[in-house]
């Protein structure tokens, strides 16, 4: 297509004609001197240019990318390998498994802002894995089950609230510096009960009732009974043996 200028037909009027249609074609734009001043043409062109949205630096900024790279960790800071260069990175909120040095991770970002989205492959699968949760976290489900050969819980303070609490196991052990039981009613049902203590004291505010088929108490040195009144009842004979028996 040949380059042609848009002719102006008269000094007193401005007419833009289609270059390909010839001189008898219908004008594309006609501004009469009587109806509009010559400055209107310049105003129309200038306004059409200024209405264009201005370009910004963000329009030409590189888009974020995603890739796979090795992770290195120093303290609570991470770096990820991007295009053969280590970049500072932050853990995304969705990255629950904390990456260790040498792990392959999925990264996302560009420039100086990179995030580690998830751990793709661990360098040492047998190493202890750490689940990173926010400062406060909650797990909500109707049925939660944990299956593991060994479960260890370490906490400065642990609180369990349940409408019904049950523990079952073949072998159990409790080790505490101080242990306190508080309950409205405590029921113990065991086949064999063995208790060993350096010092033992039992305080009962009202009544202590011990029922047994046979009751035997043994002391290596001394047994003392102190009360305002002592009553001993037996349906059969009462036997008291001792090298010396003192009454009164």
C-alpha positions as CSV (number, residue, x, y, z in Angstrom):
1,X,0.0,0.0,0.0
2,X,1.5,3.4,-1.1
3,X,2.0,6.0,1.5
4,X,-0.3,8.9,0.8
5,X,-1.1,12.0,2.9
6,X,-4.6,12.9,3.9
7,X,-5.4,16.1,1.8
8,X,-7.0,19.2,3.3
9,X,-9.4,20.5,0.6
10,X,-9.7,24.1,1.7
11,X,-7.9,26.6,3.9
12,X,-11.3,27.4,5.5
13,X,-12.2,23.8,6.1
14,X,-10.4,20.6,7.0
15,X,-11.4,17.4,5.1
16,X,-9.7,14.0,5.6
17,X,-10.3,11.6,2.7
18,X,-9.6,8.0,2.4
19,X,-6.3,7.6,0.4
20,X,-7.6,4.5,-1.4
21,X,-11.0,5.8,-2.6
22,X,-10.0,8.8,-4.7
23,X,-11.0,12.4,-4.6
24,X,-14.8,11.6,-4.8
25,X,-14.9,9.5,-1.7
26,X,-16.8,10.4,1.3
27,X,-14.6,12.4,3.8
28,X,-13.5,10.6,6.9
29,X,-13.4,13.8,8.9
30,X,-14.6,17.2,7.9
31,X,-14.3,20.3,10.1
32,X,-15.9,23.5,8.7
33,X,-14.4,26.8,9.5
34,X,-17.9,28.2,10.2
35,X,-18.8,25.4,12.6
36,X,-15.5,24.6,14.2
37,X,-12.3,26.6,14.4
38,X,-9.1,25.2,12.9
39,X,-7.8,24.7,16.5
40,X,-10.5,22.0,17.0
41,X,-8.6,19.6,14.8
42,X,-5.5,19.9,17.0
43,X,-7.6,19.6,20.1
44,X,-9.2,16.4,18.8
45,X,-5.8,14.8,18.0
46,X,-4.2,15.9,21.3
47,X,-7.2,14.6,23.3
48,X,-7.0,11.2,21.6
49,X,-3.4,10.8,22.6
50,X,-3.7,11.9,26.2
51,X,-6.6,9.4,26.9
52,X,-4.2,6.5,26.4
53,X,-3.3,4.8,29.8
54,X,0.2,5.7,30.8
55,X,2.8,2.8,30.8
56,X,4.4,2.0,34.2
57,X,7.4,0.1,35.3
58,X,5.2,-2.7,36.5
59,X,4.0,-3.3,33.0
60,X,7.5,-4.3,32.0
61,X,8.4,-6.2,35.2
62,X,9.3,-9.9,34.8
63,X,6.6,-12.3,35.8
64,X,7.2,-14.7,38.8
65,X,8.5,-18.1,37.9
66,X,8.4,-21.5,39.5
67,X,11.1,-24.1,39.6
68,X,12.9,-26.8,41.6
69,X,16.1,-26.2,43.5
70,X,18.2,-27.3,46.5
71,X,17.7,-25.7,49.8
72,X,20.3,-24.6,52.3
73,X,19.5,-23.5,55.9
74,X,21.3,-21.4,58.4
75,X,19.3,-21.0,61.7
76,X,15.8,-19.8,60.8
77,X,16.8,-18.5,57.3
78,X,16.7,-20.4,54.1
79,X,18.3,-20.1,50.7
80,X,17.2,-21.8,47.5
81,X,19.2,-22.5,44.3
82,X,17.7,-20.6,41.4
83,X,19.4,-20.8,38.0
84,X,22.7,-21.9,39.6
85,X,22.6,-19.1,42.2
86,X,21.5,-19.1,45.8
87,X,18.7,-16.7,46.6
88,X,17.2,-15.7,49.9
89,X,13.8,-17.3,50.4
90,X,11.0,-17.4,52.9
91,X,8.8,-20.3,53.8
92,X,5.3,-20.0,52.3
93,X,2.4,-20.5,54.8
94,X,1.5,-23.7,52.9
95,X,4.9,-25.3,53.4
96,X,4.2,-27.3,56.6
97,X,7.3,-29.6,56.3
98,X,10.3,-27.5,57.2
99,X,13.0,-28.1,54.6
100,X,16.5,-29.1,55.7
101,X,19.8,-28.4,53.9
102,X,20.1,-30.5,50.8
103,X,16.4,-31.0,50.3
104,X,14.9,-30.3,46.9
105,X,12.1,-27.8,47.1
106,X,9.6,-26.1,44.9
107,X,10.2,-22.4,44.7
108,X,8.2,-19.4,43.4
109,X,9.2,-15.8,42.8
110,X,11.3,-13.4,40.9
111,X,13.9,-10.7,41.6
112,X,14.6,-10.6,45.3
113,X,11.3,-12.2,46.4
114,X,11.3,-16.0,46.5
115,X,9.2,-18.4,48.5
116,X,9.6,-22.1,49.2
117,X,6.3,-23.7,48.5
118,X,6.9,-27.3,49.5
119,X,9.6,-30.0,49.9
120,X,9.7,-32.3,46.9
121,X,12.4,-34.7,48.0
122,X,14.3,-35.0,51.2
123,X,18.1,-35.5,51.3
124,X,17.8,-37.9,54.2
125,X,14.4,-39.6,54.3
126,X,15.3,-41.2,57.7
127,X,16.0,-37.8,59.4
128,X,13.6,-36.3,61.8
129,X,11.0,-34.2,60.0
130,X,9.6,-31.0,61.5
131,X,6.1,-29.8,60.9
132,X,6.0,-26.0,60.9
133,X,2.7,-24.5,62.2
134,X,1.8,-20.9,63.1
135,X,2.2,-19.7,66.7
136,X,-1.4,-20.8,67.3
137,X,-2.9,-23.7,65.4
138,X,-5.9,-25.9,65.7
139,X,-6.9,-29.2,64.0
140,X,-10.7,-29.7,63.6
141,X,-12.1,-33.1,62.5
142,X,-14.8,-35.5,63.5
143,X,-12.5,-38.5,63.8
144,X,-8.7,-38.2,64.2
145,X,-6.5,-41.3,64.4
146,X,-2.8,-41.5,64.8
147,X,-0.9,-44.7,63.8
148,X,2.8,-44.9,64.6
149,X,5.3,-47.3,66.1
150,X,6.4,-44.5,68.5
151,X,4.8,-41.2,69.6
152,X,6.7,-38.7,71.7
153,X,5.2,-35.4,72.9
154,X,7.4,-32.7,74.4
155,X,5.7,-29.6,75.8
156,X,6.2,-27.1,78.6
157,X,2.4,-27.4,79.3
158,X,-0.1,-30.0,78.1
159,X,-3.8,-29.9,78.7
160,X,-6.4,-32.5,77.6
161,X,-10.1,-31.9,77.9
162,X,-12.5,-34.7,76.9
163,X,-16.0,-35.9,77.8
164,X,-14.6,-39.4,78.0
165,X,-10.9,-40.3,78.2
166,X,-9.5,-43.8,77.9
167,X,-6.0,-45.2,77.9
168,X,-5.3,-48.8,77.0
169,X,-1.9,-50.6,76.7
170,X,0.0,-53.7,77.5
171,X,2.5,-51.9,79.6
172,X,2.4,-48.3,81.0
173,X,4.6,-46.1,83.2
174,X,4.1,-42.7,84.7
175,X,7.0,-40.6,85.9
176,X,6.4,-37.2,87.5
177,X,8.1,-35.0,90.0
178,X,4.7,-34.0,91.4
179,X,1.4,-35.8,90.4
180,X,-2.0,-34.6,91.5
181,X,-5.3,-36.4,91.0
182,X,-8.5,-34.5,91.4
183,X,-11.8,-36.3,90.8
184,X,-15.3,-36.6,92.3
185,X,-14.9,-40.4,92.2
186,X,-11.9,-42.6,91.6
187,X,-12.4,-46.3,91.0
188,X,-9.5,-48.7,90.7
189,X,-9.9,-52.3,89.5
190,X,-6.7,-54.3,89.3
191,X,-5.8,-57.9,89.9
192,X,-2.5,-57.2,91.7
193,X,-1.8,-53.8,93.3
194,X,1.8,-53.0,94.4
195,X,2.8,-49.7,95.9
196,X,6.3,-48.7,97.1
197,X,7.1,-45.3,98.7
198,X,9.7,-43.8,101.0
199,X,7.0,-41.9,102.9
200,X,3.2,-42.4,102.5
201,X,0.4,-40.4,104.1
202,X,-3.3,-40.8,103.5
203,X,-5.7,-38.1,104.7
204,X,-9.4,-38.8,104.8
205,X,-11.8,-36.1,106.0
206,X,-14.8,-38.4,106.7
207,X,-14.7,-42.2,106.5
208,X,-12.1,-44.6,105.3
209,X,-13.5,-48.1,104.7
210,X,-11.3,-51.0,103.9
211,X,-12.9,-54.3,103.0
212,X,-11.0,-57.5,102.3
213,X,-11.2,-61.2,102.7
214,X,-7.9,-61.2,104.6
215,X,-6.2,-58.1,105.9
216,X,-2.5,-58.3,107.0
217,X,-0.3,-55.4,108.2
218,X,3.4,-55.9,108.8
219,X,5.9,-53.4,110.2
220,X,9.6,-54.1,110.8
221,X,9.8,-51.8,113.8
222,X,6.5,-50.3,115.1
223,X,2.8,-50.0,114.5
224,X,1.0,-47.2,116.3
225,X,-2.8,-46.7,116.6
226,X,-4.1,-43.4,118.0
227,X,-7.7,-42.5,118.4
228,X,-10.2,-41.2,120.9
229,X,-11.9,-44.6,120.8
230,X,-10.9,-48.0,119.3
231,X,-13.3,-50.8,118.9
232,X,-12.4,-54.3,117.8
233,X,-15.1,-56.8,117.0
234,X,-14.7,-60.4,116.1
235,X,-17.1,-63.3,115.7
236,X,-14.4,-65.8,116.6
237,X,-11.5,-65.9,119.0
238,X,-9.1,-62.9,119.4
239,X,-5.5,-63.8,119.8
240,X,-2.7,-61.4,120.9
241,X,0.9,-62.7,121.0
242,X,3.9,-60.9,122.3
243,X,6.9,-61.1,124.6
244,X,5.3,-58.4,126.8
245,X,1.6,-57.3,126.7
246,X,0.8,-54.1,128.6
247,X,-2.8,-53.0,129.2
248,X,-3.7,-49.8,131.0
